[in-house]
Amino acid sequence: MEVKEELLDYVPFHKEWVTDATVQTENKTDNGKKLVCHFCGKSFSQKTYLKAHLIVHTNEKAFICDVCNKKFSRKQHLKEHVRIHTNEKNYSCDLCHKKFAWKSGLDSHYRSHTNEKPYSCNICNKTFSDKNALKQHYRTHTNEKPYSCDVCGKDFSRKHYLDDHFYTHTKEKRFICDICGKRFSQKSNMNRHHRSHLNQKPYSCDVCNKEFSDKCRLNQHYQYHTNEKHYSCDLCSKEFYRKNDLNRHYRVHENEKPHSCDVCNKGFVTKSHLKAHYLTHSNAKPFSCDVCGKEFSWKSYLEAHLRTHTSEKAFICDVCSKEFSQKQYLKSHIRTHTNEKEYSCDICHKEFTWKNDLNRHYLYHAKEKPYSCDVCSKKFTEKCHLRDHYRTHTNEKPYSCDVCGKKLSHKSSLNRHYRSHANEKPYSCDICDKVFSDKCNLNQHHKTHTKEKLYSCNLCSKEFYRKTDLNRHYRSHTNEKPYSCNVCDKQFSQTCHLKNHFLTHTNEKPYSCDLCGKEFSRKSNLNDHYRSHTDDKPYSCNVCGKDFSRKRDLNQHFRTHTMEKRFVCHSCGKAFSKRRSLDKHFLTHETMIY
């Protein structure tokens, strides 16, 4: 009965479990046969393994950590756990000097250097460097989740996932960064954060050599190369690389916003969106550029900004090879190839590439303009338009061209300006093949084919393609001239007229003809002049067929057919179809005075 007494010592709380059948099974090891558990039929090669296994059936945890009171069913597990508190790591890698608490951990780590993966899945043939990883992988096929949270009932495939999840209920953050003091509920998150201080990226893609701070992000990155999207929405069939992205997407259909701001009660679909929103209340910008000092709310914004200093463009379009400094710019660009517009207005059915554009569009239907200028009280539908408008008051031009030094108010204007140096016109009309340097001009041009004029003046009923043209036209009725020259105080209704006028003070003529050398203050005048060499007259009257080299000459000519006389003398009321005719007429009044 020596074996029976030994088992009774090992299973002290359930003596009735140690039967003669169990003892007889144990004695069979002397004959070279395997030991079989009397309760579940599992077999073992050694007596000690069977002993350890019996504890699983008792569910007893007799070994308690005297630091945190956590309980364990095996003494060995307690020993492993204690090393978390002591941070004892006796085993060191002689290649990278990383330390491990256990030799098994070191052995698994060595395989990351040799890229040895001796364990393979017999379902999908995926290989792994250690056996535990293979076991965990099997659960992705079986969808087995043996670990369950006793607070909310959520199931997990791995125990450490359950342990990490449990701290979301307790709000306990046990792991502290020794550099900045930030606390984390999960050690893996702390390790990832730690690498951000060290700028350490030990995982690299073997396709494009891009480096990552953690393996999870590398695995996600691989899917962009394979274009493998495992998860699809059963409502709209949209596909996703990650299950988390699919779960977030479902909330869009359900209009579920589980994360709410405790300041203003606004709801958000994702926690990251809530965090971003909090910064609008605190106005906190903890990340600053060490080159120019500009501050940012998020580290990702800082990283994107840093590329403007380094000119690094890490994101490349696989259709046309165009390079971009930010991933979101690449995503936007790809849709110019696919012409994908998944968002449509349920009022007018106009389609949009981005949901933000659809939301902005809805404001036009609602006539809602929530943002107003505190200088002139002008209202805007979007905050970015208000910011742009402020610069007309401050004359702030933070963006400068590194080719000619010209300063511009907006980044988009700078990008368009760069194309004038490169003579780049990437947007072409699919009707007449005319090319344009930016998409906005192409869209405006399209309206000349459709003859679509959405905006009309409620004073004279004249119609316009663009709202900005209508606004400028209104000033001809009100005689409003908000832009004044700071040299002679002359006022103008449009900024472009002010800019052209300013050149009369500087006598600057930056545009010269490369055929005859004649210089011009405006590029449009140079373009008109070129036609005198080519005898090109692209503008023709649709009434009499007469051709003109300049559009404004055609417009003036057209008034001879319509008898429209826009220019009126304020002294005698006489009207003229041309401005220069009015100017000549003014001289007759001056002669009469003298």
Rosetta blueprint (number, residue, H / E / L):
1 M L
2 E H
3 V H
4 K H
5 E H
6 E H
7 L H
8 L H
9 D H
10 Y H
11 V L
12 P L
13 F L
14 H L
15 K H
16 E H
17 W H
18 V L
19 T L
20 D H
21 A H
22 T H
23 V H
24 Q H
25 T H
26 E H
27 N H
28 K H
29 T H
30 D H
31 N H
32 G L
33 K L
34 K L
35 L E
36 V E
37 C L
38 H L
39 F L
40 C L
41 G L
42 K L
43 S E
44 F E
45 S L
46 Q L
47 K H
48 T H
49 Y H
50 L H
51 K H
52 A H
53 H H
54 L H
55 I H
56 V H
57 H H
58 T H
59 N L
60 E L
61 K L
62 A L
63 F E
64 I E
65 C L
66 D L
67 V L
68 C L
69 N L
70 K L
71 K E
72 F E
73 S L
74 R L
75 K H
76 Q H
77 H H
78 L H
79 K H
80 E H
81 H H
82 V H
83 R H
84 I H
85 H H
86 T H
87 N L
88 E L
89 K L
90 N L
91 Y E
92 S E
93 C L
94 D L
95 L L
96 C L
97 H L
98 K L
99 K E
100 F E
101 A L
102 W L
103 K H
104 S H
105 G H
106 L H
107 D H
108 S H
109 H H
110 Y H
111 R H
112 S H
113 H H
114 T H
115 N L
116 E L
117 K L
118 P L
119 Y E
120 S E
121 C L
122 N L
123 I L
124 C L
125 N L
126 K L
127 T E
128 F E
129 S L
130 D L
131 K H
132 N H
133 A H
134 L H
135 K H
136 Q H
137 H H
138 Y H
139 R H
140 T H
141 H H
142 T H
143 N L
144 E L
145 K L
146 P L
147 Y E
148 S E
149 C L
150 D L
151 V L
152 C L
153 G L
154 K L
155 D E
156 F E
157 S L
158 R L
159 K H
160 H H
161 Y H
162 L H
163 D H
164 D H
165 H H
166 F H
167 Y H
168 T H
169 H H
170 T H
171 K L
172 E L
173 K L
174 R L
175 F E
176 I E
177 C L
178 D L
179 I L
180 C L
181 G L
182 K L
183 R E
184 F E
185 S L
186 Q L
187 K H
188 S H
189 N H
190 M H
191 N H
192 R H
193 H H
194 H H
195 R H
196 S H
197 H H
198 L H
199 N L
200 Q L
201 K L
202 P L
203 Y E
204 S E
205 C L
206 D L
207 V L
208 C L
209 N L
210 K L
211 E E
212 F E
213 S L
214 D L
215 K H
216 C H
217 R H
218 L H
219 N H
220 Q H
221 H H
222 Y H
223 Q H
224 Y H
225 H H
226 T H
227 N L
228 E L
229 K L
230 H L
231 Y E
232 S E
233 C L
234 D L
235 L L
236 C L
237 S L
238 K L
239 E E
240 F E
241 Y L
242 R L
243 K H
244 N H
245 D H
246 L H
247 N H
248 R H
249 H H
250 Y H
251 R H
252 V H
253 H H
254 E H
255 N L
256 E L
257 K L
258 P L
259 H E
260 S E
261 C L
262 D L
263 V L
264 C L
265 N L
266 K L
267 G E
268 F E
269 V L
270 T L
271 K H
272 S H
273 H H
274 L H
275 K H
276 A H
277 H H
278 Y H
279 L H
280 T H
281 H H
282 S H
283 N L
284 A L
285 K L
286 P L
287 F E
288 S E
289 C L
290 D L
291 V L
292 C L
293 G L
294 K L
295 E E
296 F E
297 S L
298 W L
299 K H
300 S H
301 Y H
302 L H
303 E H
304 A H
305 H H
306 L H
307 R H
308 T H
309 H H
310 T H
311 S L
312 E L
313 K L
314 A L
315 F E
316 I E
317 C L
318 D L
319 V L
320 C L
321 S L
322 K L
323 E E
324 F E
325 S L
326 Q L
327 K H
328 Q H
329 Y H
330 L H
331 K H
332 S H
333 H H
334 I H
335 R H
336 T H
337 H H
338 T H
339 N L
340 E L
341 K L
342 E L
343 Y E
344 S E
345 C L
346 D L
347 I L
348 C L
349 H L
350 K L
351 E E
352 F E
353 T L
354 W L
355 K H
356 N H
357 D H
358 L H
359 N H
360 R H
361 H H
362 Y H
363 L H
364 Y H
365 H H
366 A H
367 K L
368 E L
369 K L
370 P L
371 Y E
372 S E
373 C L
374 D L
375 V L
376 C L
377 S L
378 K L
379 K E
380 F E
381 T L
382 E L
383 K H
384 C H
385 H H
386 L H
387 R H
388 D H
389 H H
390 Y H
391 R H
392 T H
393 H H
394 T H
395 N L
396 E L
397 K L
398 P L
399 Y E
400 S E
401 C L
402 D L
403 V L
404 C L
405 G L
406 K L
407 K E
408 L E
409 S L
410 H L
411 K H
412 S H
413 S H
414 L H
415 N H
416 R H
417 H H
418 Y H
419 R H
420 S H
421 H H
422 A H
423 N L
424 E L
425 K L
426 P L
427 Y E
428 S E
429 C L
430 D L
431 I L
432 C L
433 D L
434 K L
435 V E
436 F E
437 S L
438 D L
439 K H
440 C H
441 N H
442 L H
443 N H
444 Q H
445 H H
446 H H
447 K H
448 T H
449 H H
450 T H
451 K L
452 E L
453 K L
454 L L
455 Y E
456 S E
457 C L
458 N L
459 L L
460 C L
461 S L
462 K L
463 E E
464 F E
465 Y L
466 R L
467 K H
468 T H
469 D H
470 L H
471 N H
472 R H
473 H H
474 Y H
475 R H
476 S H
477 H H
478 T H
479 N L
480 E L
481 K L
482 P L
483 Y E
484 S E
485 C L
486 N L
487 V L
488 C L
489 D L
490 K L
491 Q E
492 F E
493 S L
494 Q L
495 T H
496 C H
497 H H
498 L H
499 K H
500 N H
501 H H
502 F H
503 L H
504 T H
505 H H
506 T H
507 N L
508 E L
509 K L
510 P L
511 Y E
512 S E
513 C L
514 D L
515 L L
516 C L
517 G L
518 K L
519 E E
520 F E
521 S L
522 R L
523 K H
524 S H
525 N H
526 L H
527 N H
528 D H
529 H H
530 Y H
531 R H
532 S H
533 H H
534 T H
535 D L
536 D L
537 K L
538 P L
539 Y E
540 S E
541 C L
542 N L
543 V L
544 C L
545 G L
546 K L
547 D E
548 F E
549 S L
550 R L
551 K H
552 R H
553 D H
554 L H
555 N H
556 Q H
557 H H
558 F H
559 R H
560 T H
561 H H
562 T H
563 M L
564 E L
565 K L
566 R L
567 F E
568 V E
569 C L
570 H L
571 S L
572 C L
573 G L
574 K L
575 A E
576 F E
577 S L
578 K L
579 R H
580 R H
581 S H
582 L H
583 D H
584 K H
585 H H
586 F H
587 L H
588 T H
589 H H
590 E H
591 T H
592 M H
593 I H
594 Y L
